[in-house]
Amino acid sequence: MAHQLPLLINGEFVASQTDQWIAVTNPATQQTLCEAPAATAEEMEQAIAAGKAAFQTWKEVPVSERARLMLRYQALLKEHHDEIAEILSQETGKTFEDAKGDVWRGIEVAEQAANIASLMMGETVENVARSIDTHSWTQPLGVCAGITPFNFPAMIPLWMFPLAIAAGNTFVLKPSEQDPMTPNRLAELFQEAGAAPGLLQVVHGGKEQVDTLLRHPDIKAVSFVGSVPVGQHVYRTATDNMKRAQCFAGAKNHMVIMPDANKEQVVSSLVGSSCGAAGQRCMAISVAVFVGDSKAWIDELASQFAQIRPGAWNDPEAAYGPQISPAAKQRVLSMIEQGKKEGATCLLDGSDCTVEGLPDGNWVGPTLFTDVTTDMAIYREEIFGPVLCCVCVDSLEEALELVNSSPYGNGTSIFTANGAAARKYQHQVEVGQVGINVPIPVPLPFFSFTGWKGSFYGDQHAYGKQGVRFYTETKTVTSRWFDSDIPVAAGPNMSINLK
């Protein structure tokens, strides 16, 4: 029998009493790694109640002590960095180097959470009126929840619960049922760092468990990362139940290539940003927009695409790993086939990819399309695979119009040697995260992860100052004190008031 993952409730890892178990498989072999429980209604209630009870004492803990918990936690994450990355590689199929990057970006957010005191500072104005002062405080909300996707099982949970808990909240995490081993290990280390019982709960399951979090009156805020339809469901349901919500959804990220760009950097960046992590990341470049004469570089791009291949997590020559599931692989293959039927030219087709020694893996080879038009499904829809679409335009203005017409606005980049072109692009493009000669412009956690348009539903973005604002409420105090209230010492145990 496969190992059965426990739930984390009120500081203890407990065996679920469910009769519904979800197989967690290695996507390179289909081997069952463990089984995750679909938490029962009673277990969900216990987890939320534990968070609610813990909040009453945790919110009173001095901010410096909360920061020290995060310092201990980030030290443990660094100590176990490679171990976490290996677990992550096994259940996602990511190459070891890619998995280490996943873990490290999460550690950076935990480090930012250790800076919580300065992030929660309020504002003060003296004498807003005669002898009247006003100041603001930043206070936690209560029990917060996080619903995280399969593609970054370390980084995205670490986007959420360290910052929320450092700000004085408690947290219920519902990670993806496709790779829950990594989040469980993160939770074990959080307990080892000295977290009080009830600060973090980890529950497993699917839609039923998610809907419980979205509807429960004791959950005050919900963070989500995932697909567009699920993101819309989470946002609507959470807000209909009067909760604060931030939902990061789909993307269709464009890279604009100007003729004066560095060709070698362009080609290398396109290969890595479109095929890295098997294309399974919301910041992947999936459309290359060649401006003017830069379209002559497409043949060289195809040549570079043909030189990379997927493989096992511990294969140092592999550029990326498998799709997360057979269903995910089939969807990518159907999108490739649809692109051909709609008239795009498939310069490189990865549909029949195999990896020696791993015949059952969810492999898709690097795939490159040209002659792509905006009405084609491969242009309009997020493929989430190692597939790049090439579009040619005549000018930067046309490129901007193309990008701004997309319903998504997660990330984009421009490669150019011209500062004026770069500034025009970054100023006019309607996308939240912009790279200048940087293919995947994911910000470090002292800035916020900032999707626009159909890539994000909500008001405050992830981590950085906006992340703290999302997990807190502002209280403004206006005060006045009268001279007659000033005590004057008159002896060791006595005082008198000035009259």
VENZI-V477475 format. One record per pair of residues at least 6 apart in sequence whose ideal C-beta (glycine too) atoms are under 7 Angstrom apart, sorted by the first residue. I is the first residue (numbers start at 1). GAP is how many residues later the second one is. Records with the same first field share a line. If there is no record, write none. Layout:
BEGIN
I=GAP + GAP
END
This chain:
BEGIN
2=30 + 32 + 33
3=31
4=11 + 17 + 30 + 31 + 33
5=29 + 30 + 31 + 32 + 175 + 176 + 179 + 199
6=7 + 8 + 9
7=7 + 9 + 30 + 32 + 36 + 195 + 196 + 197
8=179 + 192 + 193 + 194
9=34 + 37 + 38 + 41 + 192
10=40 + 187 + 188
11=180 + 186 + 187
16=21 + 23 + 24 + 27
17=23
18=19 + 20 + 21 + 22
20=18
21=14 + 15 + 16
22=13 + 14 + 16 + 155
23=9 + 12
24=8 + 9 + 10 + 11 + 12 + 67 + 154 + 155 + 156 + 157
25=6 + 7 + 8
26=7 + 64 + 65
27=66 + 295 + 296 + 297 + 298 + 334 + 335
28=65 + 284 + 285 + 293 + 294 + 330 + 333
29=329 + 331 + 332
30=330
33=57 + 58 + 148
34=147
36=141 + 144 + 168
37=167
38=166 + 167 + 168 + 170 + 171
39=164 + 165 + 166 + 170
43=160
44=159 + 165 + 168
47=125 + 154 + 156
48=95 + 124 + 168 + 170 + 171
50=148 + 151
51=92 + 119 + 120 + 121 + 147 + 150
52=91 + 166
53=145
54=116 + 142 + 143 + 144 + 145
55=87 + 88 + 114 + 115
58=110 + 112 + 138 + 141
59=81 + 109
63=53 + 54 + 57
64=53
66=50 + 100 + 102
67=47 + 49 + 50 + 99
69=124 + 125 + 126
70=40 + 43 + 44 + 92 + 96
71=43
72=121 + 122
73=37 + 89 + 116 + 117 + 120
74=33 + 36 + 37 + 40
76=113 + 116 + 117
77=30 + 33 + 112
78=29
80=109
81=19 + 22 + 23
82=18
84=19 + 70 + 98 + 101
85=11 + 14 + 15 + 18
87=94 + 95 + 98
88=6 + 11 + 14 + 15 + 65 + 66 + 94
89=7 + 10 + 224
90=223
91=88 + 90 + 91
92=58 + 61 + 87 + 232
93=220 + 228 + 229 + 231
94=8 + 183 + 219 + 227
95=218 + 223 + 225 + 226
96=217 + 218
98=178 + 179
102=50 + 52 + 53
103=51
105=50
106=48 + 49 + 52
108=336 + 337
109=49 + 50 + 53 + 54 + 336 + 354
110=48 + 52
112=333 + 334 + 351
113=49 + 50 + 53
116=50 + 51
119=346 + 349
120=18 + 47 + 348 + 352
122=13 + 14 + 15 + 16
123=12 + 13
124=11
125=9
126=7
127=6
128=6
131=349
132=346 + 348
133=346
134=342 + 343 + 344
135=342
136=338 + 339 + 340
137=338 + 340
138=334 + 336
139=333 + 334 + 336
140=27 + 28 + 29 + 331 + 332
141=28 + 79 + 80 + 330 + 331 + 332
142=27 + 78
143=26 + 27 + 29 + 75 + 76 + 77
144=20 + 25 + 27 + 76 + 77 + 327
145=27 + 29 + 68 + 74 + 77
146=11 + 14 + 15 + 25 + 27 + 28 + 77
147=27 + 63 + 75 + 77 + 87
148=8 + 9 + 27 + 28 + 77
149=7 + 27 + 76 + 77
150=26 + 28 + 29 + 174
151=126 + 129 + 130
153=22 + 23 + 26 + 29 + 30
154=28 + 32
156=69
157=16 + 18 + 26 + 29
158=28
159=303 + 304
160=63
161=10 + 12 + 39
163=300 + 304 + 305 + 308
164=7 + 307
165=6 + 34 + 35
167=301 + 304 + 305
169=302
170=28 + 29
171=29
172=29 + 31 + 41
173=10 + 27 + 28 + 29
174=29 + 31 + 35 + 36 + 39
175=8
177=27 + 28 + 29
178=146 + 147
180=24
183=19
184=18
187=13 + 15
190=10
203=6
211=26
213=6 + 9
214=8 + 20 + 23 + 24 + 27
215=22 + 26
219=24
220=23 + 24
221=22 + 23 + 249 + 250
222=12 + 16 + 21 + 23
223=23
224=7 + 10 + 23 + 24
225=23
226=23
227=22 + 23
228=21 + 22 + 226
231=16 + 17 + 18 + 226
232=225
234=11 + 13
235=10 + 12 + 222 + 223
238=7
239=6
244=226
245=213
246=212 + 214 + 215 + 216 + 224
247=209 + 210 + 211
248=34 + 203 + 207 + 208 + 214
249=205 + 206 + 207 + 208
250=132 + 158 + 204 + 205
251=31 + 32 + 131 + 157 + 159 + 160 + 204
252=34 + 35 + 130 + 154 + 156
253=30 + 31 + 32 + 33 + 157 + 158 + 159
254=33 + 35 + 149 + 158
255=15 + 30 + 33 + 34 + 158 + 160 + 184
256=33 + 35 + 143 + 158 + 169
257=9 + 31 + 32 + 33 + 34 + 37 + 158
258=33 + 36 + 138 + 156 + 157 + 158 + 160 + 163
259=32 + 33 + 34 + 35
260=156 + 157 + 158
261=33 + 154 + 155 + 156
263=34
265=150 + 172
266=31 + 149
267=30 + 33 + 34 + 37
269=170
270=15 + 18 + 31 + 118
271=33 + 34 + 37
272=167
273=11 + 12 + 166 + 167
274=10 + 11 + 12 + 112 + 114
275=33 + 44 + 45 + 91 + 111
276=44
277=43
278=32 + 42 + 43 + 44 + 45 + 86 + 107 + 108
279=104 + 105 + 106 + 107 + 108
280=43 + 44 + 104
282=128
283=127 + 128 + 157 + 159
285=154
286=97 + 101 + 102 + 103
287=92 + 102 + 104
288=100 + 102
289=102 + 104 + 110 + 113
290=8 + 100 + 102
291=102 + 104 + 105 + 108
292=102
295=97
298=72 + 92
301=67
302=45 + 46 + 66
305=43 + 61 + 63
306=42
308=11 + 58
309=9 + 10 + 56
310=8 + 9 + 10 + 11 + 12 + 43 + 45 + 53 + 55
311=6 + 7 + 44
312=6 + 46
313=8
320=66
322=39 + 40 + 41
323=6 + 9 + 39 + 41 + 62
325=37
326=36
328=34
329=33 + 35
332=32 + 51 + 53 + 55
333=18 + 31
335=42 + 43 + 46 + 48 + 52
336=13 + 15 + 31 + 51
338=39 + 40
339=7 + 30 + 37 + 39
340=6
342=34 + 35
343=28
344=25 + 27 + 28 + 32 + 34
345=24 + 25 + 26
346=21 + 23
347=21 + 23
348=18 + 19 + 20
349=18
350=14 + 15 + 16 + 17 + 36
353=10 + 11 + 12
354=9
355=6 + 8
364=21 + 22
366=20
367=19 + 20
368=20
369=9 + 20 + 21
370=20
372=6 + 7 + 17 + 18 + 19
373=6
378=9 + 11
379=10
391=11
393=6 + 9
396=25 + 28 + 29
400=25 + 28 + 29
403=9 + 26 + 28
404=25 + 26
407=46 + 47
408=45 + 46 + 47
409=21 + 22 + 23 + 42 + 43 + 44 + 46
410=21 + 22 + 23 + 41 + 45
411=20 + 22 + 29 + 30
412=17 + 19 + 22
413=21 + 22 + 25 + 26 + 28
414=8 + 11 + 22
415=22
416=6
422=14
426=8 + 10
430=22 + 23
431=21
432=18 + 19 + 20
433=8 + 10 + 17
434=7
435=6
442=7
443=6
445=18 + 19
446=18
447=17
448=13 + 14 + 15 + 16 + 17 + 18 + 19
449=12 + 13 + 14
450=11
460=6 + 9 + 10
483=15
484=13 + 14 + 15
486=12
487=8 + 10
488=7 + 8 + 10
489=6
490=6
END
